[in-house]
Amino acid sequence: MPLVECEQPRPAGAREDPEVLIPVSRPRLRPGLEGGSLIAAGALLIVCAWAPTPYVVERPGPTFDIAGEVGEQPIMTIDGAETFPTDSQLDFSTVYVVGGPGSSPRVLETMISWADPGMAVVPLEVMYPPATTQEEVTDSGTAAMESSQDMAIAAGLNDLDYDYETSLSVSAIEPGVPAESSLRVGDQLLELDGEPIASFESLRDDLLAMPDDTAQLTVLRDGARTDVSVETIDEGHGRQLGVYLDREFDFPFEVDFGLEDVGGPSAGMMLSLSLIDQLTEGSLAGDHHVVGTGTIDAEGDVGPIGGIRQKMIGASQAGADLFLAPVENCDEVRGHTPDGLPVVAVDTLDEAEEALAVLADDGDLSALPSCGDAQD
């Protein structure tokens, strides 16, 4: 967990005007008591300054050039497909989170962070549910990053018209739902009412369109096709199975990421762009440096993320020529854009590519959608 190291020097000075002394009445102190009181007060201040607080601090983190390396390890490795060199630098941005379950920032650094417009101080319970452990936070961040990588590859390959296989498998079942009696963890969903299940989105849409409450599913269980009837549930958003699904992909070649120490899903859009850049001739952004953030799904839709203000500051500090921000983060972007950093609002992978094409041609970035005119 990164730590914030701050020094706050105070300017020294003395009054030049003569002081007017006004006699006051106070009890006479025993010799040594006044000095002892000052020492005790100083000790108390030191203890208070280092006392933990119920907050976490978000501060700008580094940016990562996806075509580059961390240490001596490539961030992205493509094996089994032809790749091409690029002059573009496409980075994803990060946020340092100081504190968390079992580790809180101290009073002094929290107060300093409150005074710094480049940092955000967030109540611990807003960031993490009660009783969450640091191990759970780490595991969740790792899982989100791994899922984001799969989605980024899928979105990039869809953009380039590559074929790949995908499947949905049951990863967990909500306690007490009817599906407990008919589905098992590990079941791979093949068909709904005799029609192949092409994607999570198609399954969701087909469930919404069902004429009754019972879904006829064909699943692959222990290597054999099995037909099951599942009574669906309605939680206010249409019919659902009451299960958690893992989307699994079988890509035509291997793409690996060396990002073991980075968690969360927010790099997705930039991972897709860099994959497309390396699988095609030319350079998506010309010889420019682009930093961005945003989740991605297999269909190429860009989603919102946390810490957008800190990420823009990090991009500005890295010398970015352009920052790509999700449209759904525009409320947090407005009024907080660093001086000299063009910010383009995007809702899809296609829109992000269009922005890079304009930048590559040294076109007018002000003509692209910004958070000043994006519709949230």
N, C-alpha and C positions, 0 to 999 in steps of 0.2 A: 504494500500500500504506500503510494508516494506521500512524502511529508513536505509540508510547506516550511521553508526556512526564510524568515523575514527579519530584517533589522529596521528599526524605526528611529534613526538618530534625531534627537531633539536639539534645536539651535540653542546655543548658550548666549546669555546676555545679562546685563545688569541695568537697573534703573539709573539714569543719569540725573534725574531730578532729585533734590534732597528730600528725604523721607520725613514726613511730619509724624513725630512720635506722640501717641495719645496714651496717657497712663490708663491702665485697666486694672481691675481688681481680680486676682485669682488666688487660689490656695498656694501656700508656700510648699514646694516639693522638697522631699528629703534629697540630700546629695546623691546623684547617680540615678534617681528615679526617672528624671526627664529623658536622659539618654537611653535608659532601658526601655522606656515607652516607645521612643522612636525606633529602636531596633526591633521591638515586637511588632510595631505597625508595619515596618518595612518587610519583616518576615511574612506577615499576613498578606501583604500585597503580592509578594512573590508567590506564595501558595495559591492565592486566588488567580493570578495570571496563568498559572499552569494547571488550573483545575479543568477537567473535561467539561464539554458543553453538549447539549442534546441536538447538535447540528452536524451537517456535512458541508464542506466547501467545494464548489466547482470552480476550477480555474483553467485557463487555456492550456491545452496539451500540444504535443508536437504533431506535425503532419507527416504522412508516410507516402513516399513516391512508390506506387505499386509496381512499377517496372524496375525498381531499384532493390536494395538489400537492407536488411536490419542486421547490423554486424557484418557477418560474411554469408548470411543466409538470404537467398532471394525471397522476396515477398510473394511472388507468383511464379510458379513453374508449370509449364505446359509440356506434356509428353504425349506424342502420338499424333500431332498436328503440325503443319507448317506454320512458323511464326515469322514476323517481320520486324525489323528495327523501327524505332519511332523517335522523332525529335520532340514529341510532346512530353510534358511532365504532368501526370495526373495523380494527385494526392487525395487521400481521405484524411479528414481532420479528427482530432480526439479531444477529450476533456479529461483532465486529472480530477479525480474525486478524492478529497482528503477527508478521512473519517469513514465510519460505517459501523456495522454491528461489532461491538467489542473494542472499537478504536475511534475515539472522538477527538476532533480538534480542540486545542486548549483555548481558554478565554482570550488570551492575548492575540493569537492568530485569528480567532473568529472576529474580534473587534477590528483588527487590521483589514480583514477581508470585507467586512461590512463597509468600510470606508473606501474600498477600491471598486470603481465601477466595472472593472474587468472581471470581477469575481462574483459568484452567487452564493449566498448562505441560505441553506435549505433545511427546514426541520427534519430530523432523522426519520420521524414516523411518516413523513411525506415520501421519502425516498425508498424506505423499506418497511414492509409490514411488521407488526410486533412479533417478537420471538424469532425473527429471521437471524440465521447465523452467517458469519463471514464465509464459511464454506459453501452455504447455499447461494450466497451472492456470487461467488466465483463460479460455481457450477452453472448458475443461470446465465451469467455473462458468456461463458464458454459455449454453452448450448446455443445461445442466440447468435453468436458469431458463426458457428458451424452451419446453422440453418441459413444464415444470411449468405454464406459462401455458396451453398447449393443453389439458392434462389438467384444469386448473381450469375452463376454459370448458366442456369436454365434461361434466364432473361437474355443473356448475351448470345447464346446459341439460337434462341428463337429469332432474335434480331437478324442473325446471319443465315437463317433457314437451315440450320442443322437439324437432323432427326435424332431423337433420343427417346428412351423408354422411361415411363414414370408409373409409380404405383402408390396406393394408399393402404396403410396398415394400421390396425388398432393398437395404440400404445397404452391406453388406460380407459377404464369404464367408470363413469360417475356412479357412486354408491346409490343403490335404491332405484335405479332406472330399469325399465323392462328389458333393455338390451343385455343386462347381466345374465339372463337366462338363455340367451341365444348366441351372443358373440363372445369371443375370447380374445385376450391380449395376444397379438401376433397374427390374427386373421388378416389376410390381404383381401381387400374389397375388389371384386372383379366386375360384377354386374348389378344393376338395380332394375328390377322388373324386366329382366332379359336384355337390357341395353348395357353395353360396356361403359364403365365409369372412366371417363377420359381424364378428369382432373378433379381437384377439390371443389373448384368453382362450379363445374358441371354437376357434381353430386349435390351441392347446396341448392342449385337452381332446380334440379329434378325433385328434390325433397319438398321444396316450396310449391311445386306444381302438382304434387300427389293428390289424387282425388279422395283418398281415405287415410287413415292413421297408421296402416301397416305397410311396411316396406318389405318387398321380397328381394332378398340379397343372395348373390352367389359369392362365396368367399373361397380363398385357397387356404386350407387348414391342414397342417402336417403333410403338405405335398399333394393333397387331394381336393378336388372341387366339392363344395358342400353348399346346399341350398338351405337358407334359414329365413324365418319370418321374424321381423323385428317391429315391435310396436313403438312408434316414434313418440316424442314428447314435444310439447309446445311451450317454450319459455318466453313467448312474446315477440320472437323474431322469426316465426315460421316453424315448420316441423324440423326436428333434429333427432339424431340417433342417440344422443347422450353419451358419446364416446369421444376420446381424443385420438386424432389421427396423425401419423407420421407420413410425410410425403418422401418417398424414396426415388432416387434417380439413377438411371444407368446411361451415362454419357458415352459418346463414341470415342473419347480420348480422356486422358487424365489431366486434371488441373488441381494443383496443390498450392496451399497458402502457408507461408511461414509467419503466422500471426498468433503464436501461442500466448503471448502476454497482452493481447488486446481482446477485450470482450464487448459484447453488445452487437446489435444488428445494423448500426448506422453507416457502416462502410459499404453496404450493398450496392448502391447506385454506382459509386466510383469503381468498385471491383468489376462491375459489368462493363463500364466504359473502357477500362484498361484492357480487359479481355478482348473486347471488340477491336481495340487499337492494335493489339499484338497479333491478332489473327487476320488482319487486313493490311494491304500495302498502303503506304502513306502514313500520315500523322493526323489524328483526329483534330487536334488543336494547333496544328502547325508547330512552331517552335516555342509555344507559349506554356506557361505554368498555370494550371488550373487546380484549385482545391474545392472539394465539395463534400456534401453529406446527405444522407437520406437512405431509408430502407428501400428494398426492391422486392417485388414478387416475380414469379415466373412469367407473368404476363407483361412485365415491364412497367408496372405502376409504382411510382415513387411515394413513400410514406414519410410522416413526420418523425422527428428525433428529439432528444433532449440536449440541453446545453448549446443551443444554436449561437447565442451571443458570444460565448467563450470560443466556439469554433471559428467564428468570423475573425475574432481577434488573433487567434492562432494562425489563420490563413494570411492575415495582413502582415503579421510578424515574419511569416515565411516568404513574403514577397510575391504572393499570388497575383496573376494578372486578371483573374476572374474567380468568383465564388459561386457555386451552384447550391441553391437552397430549396428545400421542398416547399411547395405552395402552402401546405398546411402549417408551416412554421412562420408564415408572413407576419402574423400579429406580433411575434417576438422579434422579428427582424426590423420592422419599421422603427425608425428613430434611433437605432443602435448600430447602424452600419459604420465600420471604421472609415475614416477619411481616405479617399483614393482607392477604395476596393469596390469594383463593380460587382453587384450581386444580381443574378438572374434567377427568377423563380421558375421551377419546373415541376410538372405533375407526372411526367412519363419519361421513360428512357429516350424515346424519340425526340422529345423536346430538349433534353440534355444534349443529344447529338447535334441538333440544329444549332444550339448555342455555341458549341465547340466549332462548328463549321463557320459560323459568322466570325468567331475569334480568329480562326486559322486564316481567313481572308482579310483580316484586319478591318472588318466591317464595323458598322455602327451598333455597339452593344446597347446603347440607350433605346434602340428600337425593339429590343427583346423584352418579354414580360418581366416586370420587376415586382417587388412586393408593394410598391406604391400603387400598382394598377391591377395586381392579381386579385381574383375573386376567391375569397375563402369559403 
